[in-house]
Amino acid sequence: MKLKNSIPLWLGLVFLFSLVSGSAGLAAGQAEPNWPRLNFEKVVGGLVKPVFLTHAGDGSGRLFVVEQAGRIRIVKDGTIQSTFLDITDRVRSTGNEEGLLSVAFPPGFGSEKDYFYVYYTFSFDINEGYNRVSRFYLGDNGVADPNSEEQVILFEHPGNENHNGGQLVFGPDGYLYIATGDGGGGGDPDQNAQDPTSLLGKILRIDVESGTDPYQVPPDNPFISEPDYLPEIWALGLRNPWRVSFDRQTGDMFIGDVGQANWEEVDFQPSTSPGGENYGWNILEGTHCYGADTCDDSGMTPPVFEYPTHADNQCSVTGGYVYRGPNPDWQGIYFFGDFCSGKIWGLQNTRSEWFNQVLLTTDKMIPTFGEDQAGNLYFTGWDSGEIYIIKEVKATFLPVIVRQ
């Protein structure tokens, strides 16, 4: 029995299997993941510098898209339906890294709670910069009332427009995590990331849902009993953590931390961690000593992945999400990207070893990834003003004709 054109049947079946599986296949016992082949599809356009995308966990099917100038837009069924919040009158967005940077909805939003949180850059006058986290309430029309703002935390950003961090995310423990940049300027000149008395260059962890005004510090924060540390600090040694997320199944934390000149990195904190990790900046950039031939990296937590800045048009890591959506073949893959090159990577821990693979190269400037409530994965185009859903490339091939 032969295939058409005399191709052996066993070879045709191997080729068929490799197409269906999406990769060349692996020998038994190998730990390397079976990486998917990706494409993307436009969901909606007409946005202006969309820098963040999320859902509210309220079963509404809505996506909430943050525009950098100070608006949150509601997207549903492939259309921009309305503006959810507009605070362009108070957001400072003159710099490329300034603006309204993220939104977080507390557990129970829509059914039990009528408020949410935002992170934005703010200025009392042109010479001062601040990062602000605030709570806003819904009005009678179901959209946010811009006059309902309650400030949760405000901290000075010393004289630079860059490195504002900007991520808000509720953790599996119900606490609010806040990712802050080091204050800007090349090389962290004020040494904020390693300074235990500064909120800059950190992951903060606070309790905003217990009713204490404006917040309380969780009693199990790692430095709460250390007099030389601010108690809000959960982790330190970060330059500009640009997108932080939790694996919705395991509770593990992933951080995309933007490099200075040579290395972009992805940092990891397992769900079993009590906090207190020091990710090394500005002693280290990635796994490399910064500004010196040697350095003391004792006590530092190295990244689980790094890649060179400015190689192959790369410039700035954009953290993403561990996939827990409806596609069974993508489970456990952490998808993240690069702002300038438009690359999208997969990263996965398999048998205690981290593997990575470039899965897709787009022509988009990617400032953020996002999930809907079902776990489908999206990214936005900062320059194009569009939202895209990540899809799988299905193999297409001619039917195998078997002849006796």
C-alpha positions as CSV (number, residue, x, y, z in Angstrom):
1,M,0.0,0.0,0.0
2,K,1.4,3.4,-1.0
3,L,0.5,7.0,-0.8
4,K,0.0,9.1,-4.0
5,N,3.4,10.1,-5.5
6,S,4.9,7.0,-3.8
7,I,5.4,8.6,-0.4
8,P,5.6,5.9,2.3
9,L,2.4,5.7,4.4
10,W,4.3,5.9,7.7
11,L,6.1,9.1,6.6
12,G,2.8,10.7,5.6
13,L,1.3,9.8,9.0
14,V,4.2,11.3,10.9
15,F,3.9,14.5,8.9
16,L,0.1,14.6,9.5
17,F,0.7,14.2,13.2
18,S,3.2,17.0,13.3
19,L,0.7,19.4,11.6
20,V,-2.1,18.5,13.9
21,S,0.0,18.9,17.0
22,G,1.4,22.3,16.0
23,S,5.1,21.4,16.4
24,A,7.5,18.8,15.2
25,G,6.8,16.6,18.1
26,L,9.1,15.5,20.9
27,A,10.7,12.3,21.9
28,A,9.3,10.5,24.9
29,G,10.5,11.9,28.2
30,Q,11.5,15.3,26.9
31,A,10.4,18.2,29.0
32,E,10.2,20.9,26.3
33,P,6.6,22.1,26.0
34,N,4.7,21.5,22.8
35,W,4.4,25.2,21.7
36,P,1.3,26.4,19.9
37,R,1.4,28.2,16.6
38,L,-0.3,31.6,17.0
39,N,-2.0,34.2,15.0
40,F,-4.2,37.2,16.1
41,E,-7.4,38.8,15.0
42,K,-8.6,42.4,15.4
43,V,-11.5,42.8,17.9
44,V,-12.1,46.5,17.7
45,G,-10.3,49.7,16.7
46,G,-10.8,53.4,17.3
47,L,-9.1,53.6,20.7
48,V,-6.3,56.1,21.6
49,K,-3.2,54.7,23.1
50,P,-4.8,51.7,24.9
51,V,-2.4,50.8,27.7
52,F,-4.4,48.2,29.7
53,L,-7.2,45.8,29.3
54,T,-9.1,43.7,31.8
55,H,-12.5,42.4,32.8
56,A,-14.6,43.2,36.0
57,G,-15.4,39.6,37.0
58,D,-19.1,40.5,36.9
59,G,-20.3,38.2,34.3
60,S,-21.2,41.0,31.9
61,G,-18.9,40.0,29.1
62,R,-17.4,43.6,29.0
63,L,-13.8,44.5,28.5
64,F,-12.5,47.6,30.2
65,V,-9.8,49.3,28.2
66,V,-7.6,52.0,29.7
67,E,-6.6,54.9,27.4
68,Q,-3.4,56.6,28.5
69,A,-4.8,60.1,28.5
70,G,-7.3,59.3,31.3
71,R,-10.3,57.4,30.0
72,I,-11.6,53.9,30.5
73,R,-13.7,52.6,27.6
74,I,-16.2,49.7,27.6
75,V,-15.8,47.2,24.7
76,K,-18.4,44.4,24.2
77,D,-19.3,42.4,21.1
78,G,-16.7,44.0,19.0
79,T,-17.7,47.6,19.6
80,I,-16.8,50.4,21.8
81,Q,-20.0,50.9,23.8
82,S,-19.3,53.8,26.1
83,T,-16.8,55.7,28.3
84,F,-16.8,54.2,31.8
85,L,-14.6,56.8,33.3
86,D,-13.0,60.1,32.2
87,I,-10.5,61.8,34.4
88,T,-8.4,63.5,31.7
89,D,-8.8,66.7,33.6
90,R,-6.4,65.5,36.4
91,V,-4.2,62.9,34.7
92,R,-0.7,64.0,33.8
93,S,0.2,62.3,30.5
94,T,2.8,64.5,28.9
95,G,5.5,61.8,29.0
96,N,5.4,58.5,27.1
97,E,5.2,56.5,30.3
98,E,2.8,58.8,32.2
99,G,-1.0,58.7,32.2
100,L,-3.9,56.5,33.5
101,L,-2.0,53.2,33.7
102,S,-4.4,50.5,35.0
103,V,-7.7,49.7,36.7
104,A,-8.5,46.9,39.1
105,F,-12.0,45.7,40.2
106,P,-12.4,44.2,43.6
107,P,-13.8,40.7,44.1
108,G,-17.6,41.1,44.2
109,F,-17.8,44.1,41.9
110,G,-21.2,44.5,40.4
111,S,-23.0,42.3,42.9
112,E,-21.7,43.5,46.2
113,K,-19.5,46.4,45.4
114,D,-20.0,49.5,43.3
115,Y,-16.4,50.8,43.3
116,F,-13.1,50.1,41.7
117,Y,-9.4,51.4,41.7
118,V,-7.1,53.1,39.3
119,Y,-3.4,54.1,39.2
120,Y,-2.4,57.3,37.4
121,T,0.3,59.9,37.3
122,F,-0.7,63.3,38.8
123,S,0.8,66.7,39.3
124,F,0.0,69.6,41.6
125,D,2.0,71.8,39.3
126,I,4.2,71.4,36.3
127,N,7.4,70.8,38.4
128,E,6.0,68.0,40.6
129,G,5.1,64.4,39.7
130,Y,3.2,61.9,41.8
131,N,1.7,58.5,41.4
132,R,-1.8,58.1,42.8
133,V,-4.0,55.2,43.5
134,S,-7.7,56.1,44.0
135,R,-11.1,54.5,44.4
136,F,-14.0,55.6,42.3
137,Y,-17.7,54.8,42.6
138,L,-20.4,54.1,40.1
139,G,-23.1,56.7,39.4
140,D,-26.8,56.1,38.9
141,N,-26.2,55.5,35.2
142,G,-23.9,52.5,35.8
143,V,-20.7,54.3,34.8
144,A,-18.2,55.8,37.1
145,D,-18.7,59.2,38.7
146,P,-15.5,61.2,38.2
147,N,-16.4,63.3,41.2
148,S,-16.5,60.3,43.6
149,E,-12.7,60.0,43.8
150,E,-11.2,58.8,47.1
151,Q,-7.4,58.9,47.3
152,V,-5.9,55.6,48.7
153,I,-2.2,56.3,48.4
154,L,-0.1,59.1,46.9
155,F,3.7,59.1,46.6
156,E,6.1,61.5,45.0
157,H,7.8,60.6,41.7
158,P,11.0,62.6,41.8
159,G,11.3,64.9,38.8
160,N,11.2,62.3,35.9
161,E,8.4,61.3,33.6
162,N,9.5,57.7,33.2
163,H,9.5,54.6,35.3
164,N,6.1,55.0,36.9
165,G,5.2,51.2,37.0
166,G,1.5,51.5,37.2
167,Q,0.0,48.0,37.7
168,L,-2.9,47.4,40.1
169,V,-4.0,43.8,40.6
170,F,-5.9,42.0,43.3
171,G,-4.1,38.9,44.4
172,P,-5.7,35.5,45.3
173,D,-5.6,36.6,48.9
174,G,-7.9,39.6,48.2
175,Y,-5.2,42.2,48.8
176,L,-4.3,44.9,46.4
177,Y,-0.8,44.7,44.8
178,I,0.8,47.9,43.4
179,A,3.8,47.9,41.1
180,T,5.8,51.0,41.2
181,G,8.8,52.2,39.1
182,D,12.1,53.4,40.5
183,G,11.4,57.1,40.0
184,G,13.1,57.4,36.6
185,G,16.4,58.7,35.4
186,G,19.0,56.4,34.0
187,G,20.4,53.8,36.5
188,D,18.1,54.7,39.4
189,P,20.2,57.7,40.5
190,D,18.4,58.1,43.8
191,Q,18.8,54.3,44.7
192,N,15.1,54.0,45.3
193,A,14.7,50.4,44.2
194,Q,17.0,49.2,47.0
195,D,15.9,51.8,49.5
196,P,13.6,50.2,52.2
197,T,12.3,53.6,53.1
198,S,11.0,54.4,49.6
199,L,7.8,53.0,47.9
200,L,9.5,53.3,44.5
201,G,10.9,50.3,42.6
202,K,8.7,47.9,44.6
203,I,5.7,45.7,44.7
204,L,3.4,47.0,47.4
205,R,0.7,44.9,49.2
206,I,-2.1,46.7,51.0
207,D,-5.6,45.9,52.3
208,V,-8.2,48.2,50.8
209,E,-11.2,46.1,51.4
210,S,-11.4,45.8,55.2
211,G,-13.0,49.1,55.7
212,T,-10.0,50.8,57.2
213,D,-9.5,54.3,55.7
214,P,-7.6,54.6,53.4
215,Y,-6.1,51.1,53.8
216,Q,-4.3,48.9,56.3
217,V,-1.2,46.9,56.0
218,P,-1.7,43.1,56.0
219,P,-0.3,41.6,59.2
220,D,1.7,39.0,57.3
221,N,3.6,41.5,55.0
222,P,7.2,40.5,55.1
223,F,8.7,43.7,56.6
224,I,5.9,44.7,58.9
225,S,8.1,44.1,62.0
226,E,11.3,45.6,60.4
227,P,11.7,49.2,61.6
228,D,14.0,50.1,58.7
229,Y,11.4,49.1,56.1
230,L,8.1,50.6,55.0
231,P,5.5,48.0,55.9
232,E,3.7,48.2,52.6
233,I,6.6,46.7,50.7
234,W,6.0,43.2,49.5
235,A,9.0,42.9,47.1
236,L,11.8,45.3,46.0
237,G,14.7,45.7,43.6
238,L,12.5,46.6,40.5
239,R,13.3,49.1,37.8
240,N,10.0,49.6,36.0
241,P,7.6,46.6,36.5
242,W,5.4,46.9,33.5
243,R,2.6,44.5,33.9
244,V,2.2,42.1,36.8
245,S,-0.2,39.2,37.0
246,F,-1.2,36.2,39.0
247,D,-1.8,32.7,37.6
248,R,-5.5,32.3,38.3
249,Q,-5.0,28.6,38.9
250,T,-1.8,28.4,41.0
251,G,-1.6,31.9,42.5
252,D,2.0,32.4,41.2
253,M,3.1,36.0,40.4
254,F,4.8,37.0,37.2
255,I,6.5,40.4,36.7
256,G,7.8,41.9,33.5
257,D,10.5,44.3,34.6
258,V,11.9,46.7,31.9
259,G,15.7,46.8,31.6
260,Q,18.0,49.8,31.6
261,A,20.2,49.3,28.5
262,N,21.1,45.6,28.1
263,W,18.6,43.1,29.6
264,E,14.8,42.8,29.8
265,E,13.6,40.3,32.4
266,V,10.6,38.3,33.7
267,D,10.6,37.7,37.4
268,F,8.6,35.1,39.3
269,Q,7.2,34.6,42.8
270,P,5.7,31.3,43.7
271,S,2.4,31.3,45.5
272,T,4.1,29.7,48.5
273,S,6.4,32.7,49.0
274,P,5.9,34.8,52.1
275,G,7.2,37.9,50.1
276,G,10.3,39.9,50.6
277,E,12.1,39.0,47.4
278,N,14.7,41.4,46.1
279,Y,14.9,41.2,42.3
280,G,18.2,43.0,42.2
281,W,17.9,46.4,40.5
282,N,20.1,48.5,40.4
283,I,22.8,46.1,41.6
284,L,21.8,43.7,38.9
285,E,20.2,44.1,35.4
286,G,18.7,40.7,34.8
287,T,21.4,38.3,36.0
288,H,24.2,40.7,35.2
289,C,26.1,43.2,37.4
290,Y,24.9,46.7,36.5
291,G,27.7,49.2,35.9
292,A,30.4,47.1,37.4
293,D,32.5,44.0,36.6
294,T,31.6,42.3,39.9
295,C,28.8,42.8,42.4
296,D,27.4,41.2,45.5
297,D,24.2,39.4,44.4
298,S,23.7,37.5,47.7
299,G,20.1,37.4,48.7
300,M,18.9,38.4,45.2
301,T,16.2,36.5,43.3
302,P,17.2,36.1,39.6
303,P,14.8,36.3,36.8
304,V,13.4,33.2,35.2
305,F,13.9,34.6,31.8
306,E,15.9,37.5,30.3
307,Y,16.5,38.7,26.8
308,P,18.8,41.4,25.3
309,T,17.6,45.0,25.0
310,H,18.0,46.6,21.6
311,A,18.7,43.3,19.8
312,D,16.5,42.6,16.8
313,N,14.4,45.8,17.5
314,Q,13.7,44.8,21.0
315,C,13.3,47.5,23.6
316,S,10.9,46.9,26.5
317,V,9.3,43.8,28.0
318,T,5.5,43.8,28.4
319,G,4.4,41.3,31.1
320,G,1.5,39.1,30.3
321,Y,-0.6,36.2,31.7
322,V,-0.5,32.5,32.3
323,Y,-3.1,31.1,30.1
324,R,-6.1,29.4,31.8
325,G,-8.7,29.9,29.1
326,P,-10.8,27.4,27.1
327,N,-7.9,26.0,24.9
328,P,-6.6,22.9,26.6
329,D,-3.3,22.9,24.7
330,W,-2.2,26.3,26.0
331,Q,-2.7,25.6,29.7
332,G,0.1,26.9,31.9
333,I,1.9,28.9,29.3
334,Y,2.9,32.4,30.3
335,F,2.4,34.7,27.3
336,F,4.3,38.0,27.3
337,G,5.8,40.3,24.7
338,D,8.1,43.2,23.7
339,F,6.8,46.7,23.1
340,C,9.0,47.6,20.1
341,S,9.6,44.4,18.3
342,G,6.0,43.1,18.6
343,K,7.3,39.7,19.6
344,I,5.2,37.4,21.7
345,W,6.9,34.7,23.7
346,G,5.7,31.6,25.6
347,L,7.4,30.7,28.9
348,Q,6.6,27.6,30.9
349,N,8.0,25.6,33.8
350,T,8.1,22.0,32.9
351,R,9.7,19.4,35.3
352,S,11.4,22.2,37.3
353,E,13.0,23.8,34.2
354,W,12.0,27.0,32.5
355,F,11.5,26.9,28.7
356,N,10.8,29.8,26.3
357,Q,10.0,30.2,22.7
358,V,9.1,33.1,20.4
359,L,5.6,32.2,19.3
360,L,4.6,35.1,17.1
361,T,6.1,38.3,15.7
362,T,3.6,41.1,15.0
363,D,4.0,44.5,13.6
364,K,2.3,46.1,16.6
365,M,3.7,48.1,19.6
366,I,2.4,46.0,22.5
367,P,1.9,47.9,25.8
368,T,-0.3,45.3,27.4
369,F,-1.9,41.9,27.4
370,G,-5.3,41.2,28.9
371,E,-7.8,38.6,29.8
372,D,-11.6,38.3,29.6
373,Q,-13.5,36.5,32.3
374,A,-13.3,33.2,30.4
375,G,-9.5,33.5,30.2
376,N,-9.2,34.3,26.5
377,L,-6.1,36.3,25.9
378,Y,-5.8,39.7,24.2
379,F,-3.2,42.4,23.5
380,T,-3.5,46.0,22.4
381,G,-1.7,48.1,19.8
382,W,-0.5,51.3,21.4
383,D,0.1,52.9,18.0
384,S,-2.8,51.4,16.1
385,G,-5.5,51.9,18.8
386,E,-6.8,48.4,18.3
387,I,-7.5,45.3,20.4
388,Y,-6.5,41.9,19.2
389,I,-7.4,38.4,20.4
390,I,-4.7,35.7,20.2
391,K,-5.8,32.7,18.2
392,E,-4.3,29.4,17.3
393,V,-3.2,28.6,13.8
394,K,-5.0,25.4,12.7
395,A,-3.1,23.2,10.3
396,T,-4.6,23.0,6.8
397,F,-3.5,20.4,4.3
398,L,-4.8,18.3,1.4
399,P,-6.4,15.0,2.3
400,V,-4.1,12.0,2.2
401,I,-5.1,9.8,-0.6
402,V,-4.3,6.1,-0.1
403,R,-4.1,3.7,-3.0
404,Q,-3.8,0.0,-2.9
